[in-house]
Each structure stands twice: as C-alpha cells, then as structure tokens.
C-alpha cells in the first residue's frame, strides 16, 4: 500500500463547481492576499470555506476579519489554474442521444408521409 505524500494527496483532485465570484476571490487571495477583498466577498469566502479551499475568520455580524488559501486551495489552483468547472458528461451524452432520437423521429415521419402521398 502506497503511503500518500504531499505531492500525491491531491494528484487526482476532482474539479469543484465554483461561481464567478468564488473564482475571483480564489485568484485575489492567491495573487494579492486578503487586502484585495471587500466586505461584499464575505459570502464567497464563506462558500469557499465550506468547500475547503479557503479558511476565513468571521466577525459576529457576519463580516470577515481575514481569509487565506488552504493547502487544498493552493493545490486546486495549481492543478486547475483556469478554474474550469466540471463537465456533467451524463447530461452531455443524454442530450446528444435525445437530439439524435428527435432527428431520427422527424426523418422517419418525413419518409412515412412521402411514401403515403406518392
């Protein structure tokens, strides 16, 4: 059994669905640190905190005092620098299958109608 090391723990990290604001906050924390954030970023920081990518310190009123990237957040940015969201392949394949079925149905109806009139 292989003992996971720091380099292999996040090697197979799956993509996490992030909003545009969450992506902006991750990049801001990575590049400029906490000073780049405003009071309006508190909800995004809280969401990223729940996902394990950021650790935030919050005030009683719901604001935030500080935020920083976690190890998982740094690894996620390293593995997925463009912060692309995951693709739902099941939905893509189902949609393609349904489109092909619809086209085949219309073609069948067209052929059946042309045979009757001819």
Biopython code that builds the backbone (N, CA, C, O; Angstrom):
import numpy as np
from Bio.PDB.StructureBuilder import StructureBuilder

atoms = [
    (1, "UNK", "N", (0.848, -1.189, 0.000)),
    (1, "UNK", "CA", (0.000, 0.000, 0.000)),
    (1, "UNK", "C", (0.884, 1.240, 0.000)),
    (1, "UNK", "O", (1.808, 1.358, 0.805)),
    (2, "UNK", "N", (0.594, 2.149, -0.899)),
    (2, "UNK", "CA", (1.390, 3.365, -1.024)),
    (2, "UNK", "C", (0.969, 4.377, 0.027)),
    (2, "UNK", "O", (-0.221, 4.631, 0.212)),
    (3, "UNK", "N", (1.935, 4.947, 0.707)),
    (3, "UNK", "CA", (1.659, 5.989, 1.690)),
    (3, "UNK", "C", (1.582, 7.312, 0.944)),
    (3, "UNK", "O", (2.525, 7.697, 0.252)),
    (4, "UNK", "N", (0.439, 8.021, 1.088)),
    (4, "UNK", "CA", (0.314, 9.285, 0.354)),
    (4, "UNK", "C", (1.303, 10.322, 0.860)),
    (4, "UNK", "O", (1.483, 10.493, 2.066)),
    (5, "UNK", "N", (1.938, 11.009, -0.075)),
    (5, "UNK", "CA", (2.844, 12.093, 0.272)),
    (5, "UNK", "C", (2.168, 13.405, -0.091)),
    (5, "UNK", "O", (1.070, 13.419, -0.647)),
    (6, "UNK", "N", (2.830, 14.495, 0.226)),
    (6, "UNK", "CA", (2.254, 15.803, -0.066)),
    (6, "UNK", "C", (1.957, 15.957, -1.552)),
    (6, "UNK", "O", (0.981, 16.611, -1.921)),
    (7, "UNK", "N", (2.789, 15.361, -2.414)),
    (7, "UNK", "CA", (2.600, 15.504, -3.858)),
    (7, "UNK", "C", (1.508, 14.603, -4.413)),
    (7, "UNK", "O", (0.963, 14.889, -5.480)),
    (8, "UNK", "N", (1.170, 13.505, -3.705)),
    (8, "UNK", "CA", (0.178, 12.581, -4.245)),
    (8, "UNK", "C", (-1.194, 12.730, -3.616)),
    (8, "UNK", "O", (-2.160, 12.161, -4.124)),
    (9, "UNK", "N", (-1.313, 13.474, -2.530)),
    (9, "UNK", "CA", (-2.608, 13.605, -1.861)),
    (9, "UNK", "C", (-3.635, 14.222, -2.799)),
    (9, "UNK", "O", (-4.769, 13.747, -2.867)),
    (10, "UNK", "N", (-3.262, 15.264, -3.516)),
    (10, "UNK", "CA", (-4.195, 15.981, -4.363)),
    (10, "UNK", "C", (-3.987, 15.677, -5.849)),
    (10, "UNK", "O", (-4.481, 16.411, -6.705)),
    (11, "UNK", "N", (-3.263, 14.606, -6.158)),
    (11, "UNK", "CA", (-2.930, 14.304, -7.551)),
    (11, "UNK", "C", (-4.182, 14.048, -8.395)),
    (11, "UNK", "O", (-4.225, 14.424, -9.567)),
    (12, "UNK", "N", (-5.179, 13.425, -7.818)),
    (12, "UNK", "CA", (-6.396, 13.102, -8.556)),
    (12, "UNK", "C", (-7.566, 13.968, -8.103)),
    (12, "UNK", "O", (-8.702, 13.499, -8.033)),
    (13, "UNK", "N", (-7.289, 15.217, -7.798)),
    (13, "UNK", "CA", (-8.330, 16.108, -7.299)),
    (13, "UNK", "C", (-9.380, 16.365, -8.366)),
    (13, "UNK", "O", (-9.057, 16.724, -9.498)),
    (14, "UNK", "N", (-10.627, 16.178, -7.999)),
    (14, "UNK", "CA", (-11.719, 16.439, -8.918)),
    (14, "UNK", "C", (-12.005, 17.937, -8.955)),
    (14, "UNK", "O", (-11.736, 18.667, -8.001)),
    (15, "UNK", "N", (-12.548, 18.362, -10.067)),
    (15, "UNK", "CA", (-12.924, 19.771, -10.179)),
    (15, "UNK", "C", (-14.131, 20.048, -9.297)),
    (15, "UNK", "O", (-14.985, 19.186, -9.089)),
    (16, "UNK", "N", (-14.180, 21.252, -8.795)),
    (16, "UNK", "CA", (-15.264, 21.696, -7.923)),
    (16, "UNK", "C", (-16.014, 22.808, -8.641)),
    (16, "UNK", "O", (-15.396, 23.703, -9.217)),
    (17, "UNK", "N", (-17.338, 22.757, -8.612)),
    (17, "UNK", "CA", (-18.134, 23.806, -9.260)),
    (17, "UNK", "C", (-18.014, 25.091, -8.443)),
    (17, "UNK", "O", (-18.314, 25.118, -7.249)),
    (18, "UNK", "N", (-17.568, 26.156, -9.114)),
    (18, "UNK", "CA", (-17.379, 27.454, -8.472)),
    (18, "UNK", "C", (-18.136, 28.530, -9.244)),
    (18, "UNK", "O", (-18.239, 28.480, -10.469)),
    (19, "UNK", "N", (-18.662, 29.503, -8.504)),
    (19, "UNK", "CA", (-19.301, 30.651, -9.141)),
    (19, "UNK", "C", (-18.211, 31.604, -9.640)),
    (19, "UNK", "O", (-17.039, 31.452, -9.298)),
    (20, "UNK", "N", (-18.608, 32.577, -10.444)),
    (20, "UNK", "CA", (-17.637, 33.563, -10.942)),
    (20, "UNK", "C", (-17.017, 34.325, -9.786)),
    (20, "UNK", "O", (-15.819, 34.605, -9.801)),
    (21, "UNK", "N", (-17.821, 34.666, -8.777)),
    (21, "UNK", "CA", (-17.303, 35.423, -7.634)),
    (21, "UNK", "C", (-16.318, 34.574, -6.816)),
    (21, "UNK", "O", (-15.298, 35.079, -6.347)),
    (22, "UNK", "N", (-16.629, 33.294, -6.653)),
    (22, "UNK", "CA", (-15.712, 32.407, -5.925)),
    (22, "UNK", "C", (-14.381, 32.287, -6.659)),
    (22, "UNK", "O", (-13.322, 32.274, -6.030)),
    (23, "UNK", "N", (-14.431, 32.198, -7.986)),
    (23, "UNK", "CA", (-13.202, 32.135, -8.767)),
    (23, "UNK", "C", (-12.397, 33.425, -8.595)),
    (23, "UNK", "O", (-11.175, 33.391, -8.449)),
    (24, "UNK", "N", (-13.097, 34.558, -8.613)),
    (24, "UNK", "CA", (-12.419, 35.847, -8.449)),
    (24, "UNK", "C", (-11.746, 35.916, -7.086)),
    (24, "UNK", "O", (-10.602, 36.359, -6.978)),
    (25, "UNK", "N", (-12.454, 35.478, -6.038)),
    (25, "UNK", "CA", (-11.894, 35.511, -4.677)),
    (25, "UNK", "C", (-10.680, 34.600, -4.571)),
    (25, "UNK", "O", (-9.680, 34.983, -3.964)),
    (26, "UNK", "N", (-10.742, 33.402, -5.148)),
    (26, "UNK", "CA", (-9.582, 32.499, -5.118)),
    (26, "UNK", "C", (-8.371, 33.133, -5.779)),
    (26, "UNK", "O", (-7.264, 33.084, -5.242)),
    (27, "UNK", "N", (-8.583, 33.726, -6.942)),
    (27, "UNK", "CA", (-7.464, 34.373, -7.644)),
    (27, "UNK", "C", (-6.927, 35.563, -6.847)),
    (27, "UNK", "O", (-5.716, 35.764, -6.756)),
    (28, "UNK", "N", (-7.838, 36.345, -6.272)),
    (28, "UNK", "CA", (-7.411, 37.519, -5.496)),
    (28, "UNK", "C", (-6.596, 37.099, -4.281)),
    (28, "UNK", "O", (-5.562, 37.699, -3.990)),
    (29, "UNK", "N", (-7.055, 36.073, -3.572)),
    (29, "UNK", "CA", (-6.299, 35.597, -2.403)),
    (29, "UNK", "C", (-4.949, 35.039, -2.820)),
    (29, "UNK", "O", (-3.956, 35.206, -2.112)),
    (30, "UNK", "N", (-4.911, 34.384, -3.958)),
    (30, "UNK", "CA", (-3.660, 33.800, -4.434)),
    (30, "UNK", "C", (-2.659, 34.875, -4.847)),
    (30, "UNK", "O", (-1.469, 34.768, -4.553)),
    (31, "UNK", "N", (-3.143, 35.908, -5.528)),
    (31, "UNK", "CA", (-2.243, 36.925, -6.073)),
    (31, "UNK", "C", (-1.947, 38.073, -5.110)),
    (31, "UNK", "O", (-0.798, 38.497, -4.984)),
    (32, "UNK", "N", (-2.988, 38.582, -4.426)),
    (32, "UNK", "CA", (-2.806, 39.795, -3.639)),
    (32, "UNK", "C", (-3.067, 39.605, -2.150)),
    (32, "UNK", "O", (-2.728, 40.480, -1.353)),
    (33, "UNK", "N", (-3.650, 38.501, -1.764)),
    (33, "UNK", "CA", (-3.923, 38.273, -0.353)),
    (33, "UNK", "C", (-5.240, 38.888, 0.088)),
    (33, "UNK", "O", (-6.035, 39.347, -0.731)),
    (34, "UNK", "N", (-5.453, 38.889, 1.379)),
    (34, "UNK", "CA", (-6.723, 39.309, 1.957)),
    (34, "UNK", "C", (-7.066, 40.764, 1.664)),
    (34, "UNK", "O", (-8.245, 41.108, 1.581)),
    (35, "UNK", "N", (-6.069, 41.621, 1.505)),
    (35, "UNK", "CA", (-6.314, 43.053, 1.295)),
    (35, "UNK", "C", (-7.093, 43.337, 0.012)),
    (35, "UNK", "O", (-7.698, 44.402, -0.111)),
    (36, "UNK", "N", (-7.091, 42.416, -0.938)),
    (36, "UNK", "CA", (-7.792, 42.624, -2.206)),
    (36, "UNK", "C", (-9.292, 42.421, -2.073)),
    (36, "UNK", "O", (-10.045, 42.794, -2.972)),
    (37, "UNK", "N", (-9.737, 41.837, -0.968)),
    (37, "UNK", "CA", (-11.153, 41.518, -0.797)),
    (37, "UNK", "C", (-11.913, 42.676, -0.178)),
    (37, "UNK", "O", (-11.344, 43.503, 0.534)),
    (38, "UNK", "N", (-13.210, 42.720, -0.462)),
    (38, "UNK", "CA", (-14.075, 43.731, 0.132)),
    (38, "UNK", "C", (-15.101, 43.049, 1.018)),
    (38, "UNK", "O", (-15.145, 41.821, 1.102)),
    (39, "UNK", "N", (-15.919, 43.846, 1.675)),
    (39, "UNK", "CA", (-16.950, 43.283, 2.548)),
    (39, "UNK", "C", (-17.980, 42.479, 1.764)),
    (39, "UNK", "O", (-18.673, 41.634, 2.331)),
    (40, "UNK", "N", (-18.083, 42.738, 0.464)),
    (40, "UNK", "CA", (-19.053, 42.030, -0.372)),
    (40, "UNK", "C", (-18.601, 40.615, -0.721)),
    (40, "UNK", "O", (-19.386, 39.819, -1.236)),
    (41, "UNK", "N", (-17.340, 40.302, -0.443)),
    (41, "UNK", "CA", (-16.800, 38.983, -0.757)),
    (41, "UNK", "C", (-16.996, 37.983, 0.376)),
    (41, "UNK", "O", (-16.577, 36.832, 0.261)),
    (42, "UNK", "N", (-17.619, 38.402, 1.457)),
    (42, "UNK", "CA", (-17.784, 37.539, 2.622)),
    (42, "UNK", "C", (-18.554, 36.265, 2.293)),
    (42, "UNK", "O", (-18.183, 35.189, 2.762)),
    (43, "UNK", "N", (-19.608, 36.362, 1.505)),
    (43, "UNK", "CA", (-20.410, 35.183, 1.157)),
    (43, "UNK", "C", (-19.587, 34.203, 0.315)),
    (43, "UNK", "O", (-19.677, 32.991, 0.515)),
    (44, "UNK", "N", (-18.795, 34.712, -0.616)),
    (44, "UNK", "CA", (-17.953, 33.841, -1.438)),
    (44, "UNK", "C", (-16.879, 33.170, -0.591)),
    (44, "UNK", "O", (-16.588, 31.989, -0.782)),
    (45, "UNK", "N", (-16.287, 33.911, 0.341)),
    (45, "UNK", "CA", (-15.273, 33.336, 1.228)),
    (45, "UNK", "C", (-15.903, 32.245, 2.092)),
    (45, "UNK", "O", (-15.305, 31.187, 2.292)),
    (46, "UNK", "N", (-17.098, 32.498, 2.598)),
    (46, "UNK", "CA", (-17.797, 31.503, 3.429)),
    (46, "UNK", "C", (-18.088, 30.233, 2.611)),
    (46, "UNK", "O", (-17.929, 29.121, 3.113)),
    (47, "UNK", "N", (-18.511, 30.403, 1.360)),
    (47, "UNK", "CA", (-18.778, 29.251, 0.493)),
    (47, "UNK", "C", (-17.493, 28.473, 0.208)),
    (47, "UNK", "O", (-17.485, 27.243, 0.265)),
    (48, "UNK", "N", (-16.418, 29.181, -0.097)),
    (48, "UNK", "CA", (-15.129, 28.529, -0.336)),
    (48, "UNK", "C", (-14.604, 27.853, 0.922)),
    (48, "UNK", "O", (-13.940, 26.818, 0.847)),
    (49, "UNK", "N", (-14.901, 28.438, 2.078)),
    (49, "UNK", "CA", (-14.535, 27.836, 3.362)),
    (49, "UNK", "C", (-15.253, 26.495, 3.517)),
    (49, "UNK", "O", (-14.653, 25.513, 3.955)),
    (50, "UNK", "N", (-16.529, 26.457, 3.161)),
    (50, "UNK", "CA", (-17.299, 25.212, 3.232)),
    (50, "UNK", "C", (-16.762, 24.151, 2.279)),
    (50, "UNK", "O", (-16.882, 22.956, 2.547)),
    (51, "UNK", "N", (-16.172, 24.583, 1.170)),
    (51, "UNK", "CA", (-15.618, 23.648, 0.183)),
    (51, "UNK", "C", (-14.187, 23.244, 0.522)),
    (51, "UNK", "O", (-13.618, 22.367, -0.128)),
    (52, "UNK", "N", (-13.604, 23.880, 1.538)),
    (52, "UNK", "CA", (-12.268, 23.527, 1.984)),
    (52, "UNK", "C", (-11.134, 24.209, 1.241)),
    (52, "UNK", "O", (-9.974, 23.847, 1.433)),
    (53, "UNK", "N", (-11.437, 25.181, 0.402)),
    (53, "UNK", "CA", (-10.402, 25.848, -0.387)),
    (53, "UNK", "C", (-9.832, 27.079, 0.298)),
    (53, "UNK", "O", (-8.710, 27.492, 0.006)),
    (54, "UNK", "N", (-10.600, 27.664, 1.206)),
    (54, "UNK", "CA", (-10.208, 28.890, 1.907)),
    (54, "UNK", "C", (-10.531, 28.717, 3.382)),
    (54, "UNK", "O", (-11.480, 28.018, 3.737)),
    (55, "UNK", "N", (-9.747, 29.347, 4.233)),
    (55, "UNK", "CA", (-10.065, 29.385, 5.658)),
    (55, "UNK", "C", (-10.312, 30.842, 5.994)),
    (55, "UNK", "O", (-9.445, 31.689, 5.779)),
    (56, "UNK", "N", (-11.494, 31.141, 6.523)),
    (56, "UNK", "CA", (-11.855, 32.512, 6.853)),
    (56, "UNK", "C", (-12.085, 32.695, 8.337)),
    (56, "UNK", "O", (-12.468, 31.761, 9.043)),
    (57, "UNK", "N", (-11.845, 33.909, 8.802)),
    (57, "UNK", "CA", (-12.156, 34.297, 10.179)),
    (57, "UNK", "C", (-13.261, 35.342, 10.097)),
    (57, "UNK", "O", (-13.128, 36.342, 9.393)),
    (58, "UNK", "N", (-14.345, 35.105, 10.816)),
    (58, "UNK", "CA", (-15.547, 35.921, 10.677)),
    (58, "UNK", "C", (-15.863, 36.669, 11.961)),
    (58, "UNK", "O", (-15.524, 36.218, 13.055)),
    (59, "UNK", "N", (-16.519, 37.820, 11.818)),
    (59, "UNK", "CA", (-16.971, 38.590, 12.965)),
    (59, "UNK", "C", (-18.384, 38.158, 13.324)),
    (59, "UNK", "O", (-19.025, 37.418, 12.577)),
    (60, "UNK", "N", (-18.863, 38.620, 14.465)),
    (60, "UNK", "CA", (-20.209, 38.254, 14.908)),
    (60, "UNK", "C", (-21.280, 38.767, 13.959)),
    (60, "UNK", "O", (-22.308, 38.112, 13.792)),
    (61, "UNK", "N", (-21.072, 39.910, 13.339)),
    (61, "UNK", "CA", (-22.054, 40.492, 12.442)),
    (61, "UNK", "C", (-22.112, 39.841, 11.075)),
    (61, "UNK", "O", (-22.927, 40.237, 10.242)),
    (62, "UNK", "N", (-21.271, 38.856, 10.824)),
    (62, "UNK", "CA", (-21.281, 38.170, 9.544)),
    (62, "UNK", "C", (-20.188, 38.623, 8.598)),
    (62, "UNK", "O", (-20.001, 38.025, 7.538)),
    (63, "UNK", "N", (-19.456, 39.679, 8.964)),
    (63, "UNK", "CA", (-18.346, 40.127, 8.129)),
    (63, "UNK", "C", (-17.150, 39.213, 8.307)),
    (63, "UNK", "O", (-17.219, 38.227, 9.042)),
    (64, "UNK", "N", (-16.063, 39.532, 7.644)),
    (64, "UNK", "CA", (-14.862, 38.708, 7.795)),
    (64, "UNK", "C", (-13.682, 39.550, 8.217)),
    (64, "UNK", "O", (-13.527, 40.701, 7.808)),
    (65, "UNK", "N", (-12.859, 38.946, 9.044)),
    (65, "UNK", "CA", (-11.657, 39.629, 9.526)),
    (65, "UNK", "C", (-10.442, 39.255, 8.696)),
    (65, "UNK", "O", (-9.559, 40.079, 8.458)),
    (66, "UNK", "N", (-10.407, 37.996, 8.257)),
    (66, "UNK", "CA", (-9.255, 37.523, 7.499)),
    (66, "UNK", "C", (-9.655, 36.316, 6.669)),
    (66, "UNK", "O", (-10.656, 35.655, 6.945)),
    (67, "UNK", "N", (-8.858, 36.041, 5.650)),
    (67, "UNK", "CA", (-9.062, 34.853, 4.816)),
    (67, "UNK", "C", (-7.725, 34.474, 4.200)),
    (67, "UNK", "O", (-6.896, 35.329, 3.890)),
    (68, "UNK", "N", (-7.539, 33.185, 4.034)),
    (68, "UNK", "CA", (-6.315, 32.698, 3.395)),
    (68, "UNK", "C", (-6.623, 31.396, 2.662)),
    (68, "UNK", "O", (-7.584, 30.698, 2.987)),
    (69, "UNK", "N", (-5.805, 31.084, 1.681)),
    (69, "UNK", "CA", (-5.955, 29.828, 0.961)),
    (69, "UNK", "C", (-5.489, 28.683, 1.843)),
    (69, "UNK", "O", (-4.495, 28.812, 2.558)),
    (70, "UNK", "N", (-6.194, 27.574, 1.799)),
    (70, "UNK", "CA", (-5.748, 26.369, 2.496)),
    (70, "UNK", "C", (-4.787, 25.620, 1.579)),
    (70, "UNK", "O", (-4.599, 26.004, 0.424)),
    (71, "UNK", "N", (-4.186, 24.559, 2.087)),
    (71, "UNK", "CA", (-3.324, 23.727, 1.258)),
    (71, "UNK", "C", (-4.113, 23.158, 0.094)),
    (71, "UNK", "O", (-3.621, 23.097, -1.032)),
    (72, "UNK", "N", (-5.338, 22.742, 0.372)),
    (72, "UNK", "CA", (-6.198, 22.212, -0.689)),
    (72, "UNK", "C", (-6.486, 23.296, -1.740)),
    (72, "UNK", "O", (-6.502, 23.002, -2.935)),
    (73, "UNK", "N", (-6.712, 24.534, -1.309)),
    (73, "UNK", "CA", (-6.945, 25.636, -2.232)),
    (73, "UNK", "C", (-5.745, 25.910, -3.120)),
    (73, "UNK", "O", (-5.897, 26.149, -4.318)),
    (74, "UNK", "N", (-4.545, 25.876, -2.534)),
    (74, "UNK", "CA", (-3.324, 26.094, -3.313)),
    (74, "UNK", "C", (-3.119, 24.975, -4.325)),
    (74, "UNK", "O", (-2.762, 25.229, -5.476)),
    (75, "UNK", "N", (-3.345, 23.737, -3.894)),
    (75, "UNK", "CA", (-3.210, 22.599, -4.798)),
    (75, "UNK", "C", (-4.266, 22.654, -5.911)),
    (75, "UNK", "O", (-3.982, 22.318, -7.060)),
    (76, "UNK", "N", (-5.486, 23.080, -5.557)),
    (76, "UNK", "CA", (-6.551, 23.181, -6.548)),
    (76, "UNK", "C", (-6.189, 24.201, -7.615)),
    (76, "UNK", "O", (-6.397, 23.958, -8.803)),
    (77, "UNK", "N", (-5.649, 25.342, -7.201)),
    (77, "UNK", "CA", (-5.210, 26.366, -8.157)),
    (77, "UNK", "C", (-4.047, 25.864, -9.015)),
    (77, "UNK", "O", (-3.958, 26.192, -10.198)),
    (78, "UNK", "N", (-3.167, 25.078, -8.422)),
    (78, "UNK", "CA", (-2.036, 24.532, -9.173)),
    (78, "UNK", "C", (-2.521, 23.519, -10.218)),
    (78, "UNK", "O", (-2.044, 23.517, -11.353)),
    (79, "UNK", "N", (-3.473, 22.656, -9.829)),
    (79, "UNK", "CA", (-3.978, 21.616, -10.732)),
    (79, "UNK", "C", (-4.973, 22.141, -11.750)),
    (79, "UNK", "O", (-5.096, 21.576, -12.837)),
    (80, "UNK", "N", (-5.687, 23.211, -11.421)),
    (80, "UNK", "CA", (-6.727, 23.755, -12.292)),
    (80, "UNK", "C", (-6.568, 25.276, -12.345)),
    (80, "UNK", "O", (-7.422, 25.999, -11.833)),
    (81, "UNK", "N", (-5.480, 25.776, -12.963)),
    (81, "UNK", "CA", (-5.187, 27.213, -12.921)),
    (81, "UNK", "C", (-6.243, 28.094, -13.590)),
    (81, "UNK", "O", (-6.386, 29.263, -13.234)),
    (82, "UNK", "N", (-6.977, 27.546, -14.550)),
    (82, "UNK", "CA", (-8.012, 28.341, -15.213)),
    (82, "UNK", "C", (-9.346, 28.236, -14.476)),
    (82, "UNK", "O", (-10.324, 28.871, -14.870)),
    (83, "UNK", "N", (-9.386, 27.449, -13.422)),
    (83, "UNK", "CA", (-10.577, 27.267, -12.582)),
    (83, "UNK", "C", (-11.806, 26.881, -13.406)),
    (83, "UNK", "O", (-12.887, 27.447, -13.240)),
    (84, "UNK", "N", (-11.621, 25.930, -14.276)),
    (84, "UNK", "CA", (-12.745, 25.451, -15.082)),
    (84, "UNK", "C", (-13.638, 24.556, -14.231)),
    (84, "UNK", "O", (-13.155, 23.747, -13.439)),
    (85, "UNK", "N", (-14.940, 24.713, -14.406)),
    (85, "UNK", "CA", (-15.898, 23.901, -13.677)),
    (85, "UNK", "C", (-15.964, 22.498, -14.269)),
    (85, "UNK", "O", (-15.598, 22.300, -15.427)),
    (86, "UNK", "N", (-16.423, 21.528, -13.493)),
    (86, "UNK", "CA", (-16.530, 20.164, -14.018)),
    (86, "UNK", "C", (-17.602, 20.067, -15.101)),
    (86, "UNK", "O", (-18.555, 20.846, -15.127)),
    (87, "UNK", "N", (-17.425, 19.097, -15.989)),
    (87, "UNK", "CA", (-18.390, 18.851, -17.055)),
    (87, "UNK", "C", (-19.275, 17.686, -16.627)),
    (87, "UNK", "O", (-18.780, 16.643, -16.199)),
    (88, "UNK", "N", (-20.578, 17.870, -16.744)),
    (88, "UNK", "CA", (-21.524, 16.805, -16.422)),
    (88, "UNK", "C", (-21.695, 15.944, -17.675)),
    (88, "UNK", "O", (-22.585, 16.192, -18.489)),
    (89, "UNK", "N", (-20.839, 14.936, -17.820)),
    (89, "UNK", "CA", (-20.831, 14.118, -19.028)),
    (89, "UNK", "C", (-22.127, 13.347, -19.206)),
    (89, "UNK", "O", (-22.546, 13.110, -20.339)),
    (90, "UNK", "N", (-22.765, 12.953, -18.125)),
    (90, "UNK", "CA", (-24.037, 12.235, -18.228)),
    (90, "UNK", "C", (-25.075, 13.112, -18.935)),
    (90, "UNK", "O", (-25.812, 12.632, -19.795)),
    (91, "UNK", "N", (-25.132, 14.399, -18.571)),
    (91, "UNK", "CA", (-26.068, 15.331, -19.201)),
    (91, "UNK", "C", (-25.711, 15.530, -20.674)),
    (91, "UNK", "O", (-26.601, 15.549, -21.524)),
    (92, "UNK", "N", (-24.432, 15.678, -20.983)),
    (92, "UNK", "CA", (-23.988, 15.897, -22.363)),
    (92, "UNK", "C", (-24.374, 14.704, -23.239)),
    (92, "UNK", "O", (-24.927, 14.885, -24.324)),
    (93, "UNK", "N", (-24.085, 13.493, -22.774)),
    (93, "UNK", "CA", (-24.383, 12.293, -23.560)),
    (93, "UNK", "C", (-25.885, 12.115, -23.720)),
    (93, "UNK", "O", (-26.357, 11.766, -24.802)),
    (94, "UNK", "N", (-26.645, 12.354, -22.643)),
    (94, "UNK", "CA", (-28.101, 12.239, -22.722)),
    (94, "UNK", "C", (-28.678, 13.243, -23.718)),
    (94, "UNK", "O", (-29.566, 12.898, -24.498)),
    (95, "UNK", "N", (-28.190, 14.460, -23.701)),
    (95, "UNK", "CA", (-28.670, 15.493, -24.620)),
    (95, "UNK", "C", (-28.358, 15.125, -26.071)),
    (95, "UNK", "O", (-29.205, 15.291, -26.948)),
    (96, "UNK", "N", (-27.160, 14.631, -26.323)),
    (96, "UNK", "CA", (-26.796, 14.213, -27.682)),
    (96, "UNK", "C", (-27.693, 13.062, -28.135)),
    (96, "UNK", "O", (-28.175, 13.058, -29.267)),
    (97, "UNK", "N", (-27.916, 12.090, -27.255)),
    (97, "UNK", "CA", (-28.780, 10.960, -27.581)),
    (97, "UNK", "C", (-30.200, 11.424, -27.893)),
    (97, "UNK", "O", (-30.816, 10.944, -28.844)),
    (98, "UNK", "N", (-30.722, 12.360, -27.089)),
    (98, "UNK", "CA", (-32.073, 12.870, -27.335)),
    (98, "UNK", "C", (-32.160, 13.644, -28.649)),
    (98, "UNK", "O", (-33.164, 13.554, -29.355)),
    (99, "UNK", "N", (-31.123, 14.394, -28.978)),
    (99, "UNK", "CA", (-31.114, 15.133, -30.246)),
    (99, "UNK", "C", (-31.101, 14.176, -31.428)),
    (99, "UNK", "O", (-31.820, 14.388, -32.404)),
    (100, "UNK", "N", (-30.292, 13.128, -31.351)),
    (100, "UNK", "CA", (-30.249, 12.132, -32.421)),
    (100, "UNK", "C", (-31.601, 11.434, -32.555)),
    (100, "UNK", "O", (-32.071, 11.194, -33.667)),
    (101, "UNK", "N", (-32.222, 11.109, -31.424)),
    (101, "UNK", "CA", (-33.538, 10.470, -31.439)),
    (101, "UNK", "C", (-34.578, 11.382, -32.089)),
    (101, "UNK", "O", (-35.393, 10.921, -32.888)),
    (102, "UNK", "N", (-34.556, 12.667, -31.752)),
    (102, "UNK", "CA", (-35.511, 13.610, -32.328)),
    (102, "UNK", "C", (-35.317, 13.735, -33.834)),
    (102, "UNK", "O", (-36.297, 13.762, -34.578)),
    (103, "UNK", "N", (-34.079, 13.812, -34.291)),
    (103, "UNK", "CA", (-33.787, 13.911, -35.723)),
    (103, "UNK", "C", (-34.252, 12.646, -36.447)),
    (103, "UNK", "O", (-34.837, 12.723, -37.527)),
    (104, "UNK", "N", (-33.989, 11.480, -35.846)),
    (104, "UNK", "CA", (-34.415, 10.218, -36.461)),
    (104, "UNK", "C", (-35.934, 10.129, -36.529)),
    (104, "UNK", "O", (-36.476, 9.623, -37.511)),
    (105, "UNK", "N", (-36.624, 10.608, -35.510)),
    (105, "UNK", "CA", (-38.088, 10.586, -35.497)),
    (105, "UNK", "C", (-38.654, 11.478, -36.596)),
    (105, "UNK", "O", (-39.573, 11.074, -37.308)),
    (106, "UNK", "N", (-38.121, 12.674, -36.741)),
    (106, "UNK", "CA", (-38.586, 13.597, -37.784)),
    (106, "UNK", "C", (-38.299, 13.002, -39.167)),
    (106, "UNK", "O", (-39.137, 13.093, -40.064)),
    (107, "UNK", "N", (-37.138, 12.403, -39.339)),
    (107, "UNK", "CA", (-36.794, 11.794, -40.629)),
    (107, "UNK", "C", (-37.737, 10.637, -40.941)),
    (107, "UNK", "O", (-38.179, 10.486, -42.080)),
    (108, "UNK", "N", (-38.044, 9.829, -39.945)),
    (108, "UNK", "CA", (-38.965, 8.709, -40.137)),
    (108, "UNK", "C", (-40.349, 9.201, -40.522)),
    (108, "UNK", "O", (-40.965, 8.648, -41.433)),
    (109, "UNK", "N", (-40.847, 10.221, -39.851)),
    (109, "UNK", "CA", (-42.150, 10.782, -40.188)),
    (109, "UNK", "C", (-42.160, 11.364, -41.605)),
    (109, "UNK", "O", (-43.135, 11.211, -42.341)),
    (110, "UNK", "N", (-41.081, 12.023, -41.971)),
    (110, "UNK", "CA", (-40.981, 12.596, -43.315)),
    (110, "UNK", "C", (-41.034, 11.499, -44.377)),
    (110, "UNK", "O", (-41.749, 11.621, -45.371)),
    (111, "UNK", "N", (-40.274, 10.433, -44.158)),
    (111, "UNK", "CA", (-40.258, 9.313, -45.107)),
    (111, "UNK", "C", (-41.628, 8.657, -45.164)),
    (111, "UNK", "O", (-42.118, 8.361, -46.254)),
    (112, "UNK", "N", (-42.263, 8.419, -44.010)),
    (112, "UNK", "CA", (-43.582, 7.774, -43.980)),
    (112, "UNK", "C", (-44.627, 8.620, -44.696)),
    (112, "UNK", "O", (-45.457, 8.084, -45.429)),
    (113, "UNK", "N", (-44.597, 9.915, -44.497)),
    (113, "UNK", "CA", (-45.566, 10.797, -45.161)),
    (113, "UNK", "C", (-45.313, 10.858, -46.667)),
    (113, "UNK", "O", (-46.267, 10.892, -47.444)),
    (114, "UNK", "N", (-44.072, 10.871, -47.088)),
    (114, "UNK", "CA", (-43.775, 10.933, -48.525)),
    (114, "UNK", "C", (-44.132, 9.631, -49.215)),
    (114, "UNK", "O", (-44.487, 9.658, -50.393)),
    (115, "UNK", "N", (-44.057, 8.490, -48.540)),
    (115, "UNK", "CA", (-44.430, 7.210, -49.124)),
    (115, "UNK", "C", (-45.944, 7.115, -49.300)),
    (115, "UNK", "O", (-46.414, 6.543, -50.284)),
    (116, "UNK", "N", (-46.709, 7.666, -48.364)),
    (116, "UNK", "CA", (-48.180, 7.647, -48.448)),
    (116, "UNK", "C", (-48.689, 8.533, -49.572)),
    (116, "UNK", "O", (-49.636, 8.179, -50.274)),
    (117, "UNK", "N", (-48.059, 9.679, -49.735)),
    (117, "UNK", "CA", (-48.547, 10.619, -50.754)),
    (117, "UNK", "C", (-48.078, 10.217, -52.149)),
    (117, "UNK", "O", (-48.625, 10.691, -53.144)),
    (118, "UNK", "N", (-47.093, 9.368, -52.230)),
    (118, "UNK", "CA", (-46.522, 9.013, -53.513)),
    (118, "UNK", "C", (-47.085, 7.805, -54.079)),
    (118, "UNK", "O", (-46.688, 7.390, -55.168)),
]
sb = StructureBuilder()
sb.init_structure("model")
sb.init_model(0)
sb.init_chain("A")
sb.init_seg("    ")
for serial, (resi, resn, name, xyz) in enumerate(atoms, 1):
    if name == "N":
        sb.init_residue(resn, " ", resi, " ")
    sb.init_atom(name, np.array(xyz, "f"), 0.0, 1.0, " ", f" {name:<3s}", serial, name[0])
structure = sb.get_structure()
